[in-house]
Structure formats: structure tokens, C-alpha cells
Amino acid sequence: MSVAKMFALFACVVVLTMQSTTLAQNTQQDYLDSHNAARSAVSVADISWDDTVQAYAENYANQRKSDCSLVHSGGQYGENLFMGSSTSYTGVDAVNLWVNEKQYYDYNTNTCASGETCGHYTQVVWRHSTQLGCARVECDNNAGVFIICSYNPPGNYNGEKPY
């Protein structure tokens, strides 16, 4: 096999590998599984996928594509946002980051540890949020990814415990 053919074959393999990596862990089921694992750990019922909520999330993600700023939409849904500087970040990575905030949440006092964030976690496990829709877009100029999960009804009401 000529060097040119071997290089072309190698390039095709690299492109296909990158494509499968991009698609990995970004499916509807991936988002549901990672959310429901966290919810199950605290005996909260599974959340289900909702196409209307997902369309909202996708529309907003597309609006953020040019700058990928972590700015909330201000809409009717609860919302968790993620921005990563690499296009290799997946939806599951984002959910895992949010769920990792559990270590900072004190259920007894319904507060976060001093100087820490835990509101993304509490939204993931919010018992009254029953519908989920998520979206992931690559930022312009190869600046990374923007991921949003929207929740209906929204959670994180002051003074109310998530479960």
C-alpha cells in the first residue's frame, strides 16, 4: 500500500473516531440515565424526556453558540448550564459535574457548604421536576461546548428541600 493511501486511510480512521467520540454520551438516554441515577440515589422518581422542553433547550443552546456564555435564559423552566473549553465534553460529563455538587449539599440544613455551589445538584434531584430536555452545541470558532438541561417544572425554591 502506498504511503498516500495509508495516510488517507489513517485520516479516515481519525475522523470516524472523532465523530463517534462526539456522539458518545450525548443521547437522550444518556442524559436520562445520568439524571435518574442521581435521583434514584436519594429515592426520587425518575425524570422523563419531554420533546417540548428539549426543543426549548436546543433553541437556547443555539442562541448561545456564538459566545457560549453561561447566561441563563430567564424562561419558564429550571436550568443547568455547562461550558467546556474542549469539544470532547459530553452531556454526561456536564451532568456528572452537576451531580458531584452533592458533596457540598447538607440535607438537614438545606444549604450548601460555605463558599461552594450545590444548586445544580439540587435541580437534578428536585422531586417535583418531572420532565427533562437537554441540548449540546459546539461553540463557534472551536471554542468548546455549551450544554443546557431544562427542567419542568423548575426547582430550587427557597426554603424547600429538593427531596
Buried (B, 14 or more C-beta within 10 A) or exposed (E): EEEEEEEEEEEEEEEEEEEEEBEEBBBBEBBBBBBBBBBEEBEBEEBEBBEEBBEBBBEBBEEBBEEBEEEEBEEEBBBBBBBBEEBEBBBBBBBBBBBEBBEBBEEEEEEBEEEEEBBBBBBBBBBBBBBBBBBBBBBEEEBBBBBBBBBBEBBBEEEEEBB
